[in-house]
Amino acid sequence: MRFLKNGPACKSRPGIRHSLVIEYLLNFVMLGALNLFFFVFHTAFTLFNLIGWLFPCLRKLHLFTISITAFSWFLLGFWFGWGYCLCTDWHWQVREAMGLYDQSSSYMHFLILKLTNWNANPALVDAGTFIGFLIGLCGSIWVNLVKRRAKS
């Protein structure tokens, strides 16, 4: 392959073009894998936060994940902006490193846009996200704390 061979500009450092191409390809593959990971993980995490409390064997795990979400949105959000999500922040960093600057105001808006190509009203999406969070939180508190105490 011609572009991998050393040209006159690299006679003092043999192999420099070859190593840069390999480094670029490895970065491209790694960033693509991370982008896919965040799409799958963050979407699954969000769905679990919505419905995880419905399954008795997953209720304690759900209480933990919804608590992590509340911690991120409200406590970390105090410093970084309300609704701050560490996972979204990392995903945006990966996408920016890939040269993709198509972020939305929230991950849910971004997800709806990417999956359906519908540019929904961001305020409506944020309201729906918060309502879904409250349903998940209240459901988890109910099945883990209130209902449990009533049994004993």
Buried (B, 14 or more C-beta within 10 A) or exposed (E): EEEEEBEEEBEEEEEBBBEEEEEEEEEEEEBEEBBEEBBEEBBEBBEBBBBBBEEEEBBEBBBEBBEBBBEBBEEBBEEEEEBBBEBBBBBBEBBEBBEEEEBBEBBBBBBBBEEEEEEBEBEEBBEBBEEBBEBBBEBBBEBBEEEEEEEE
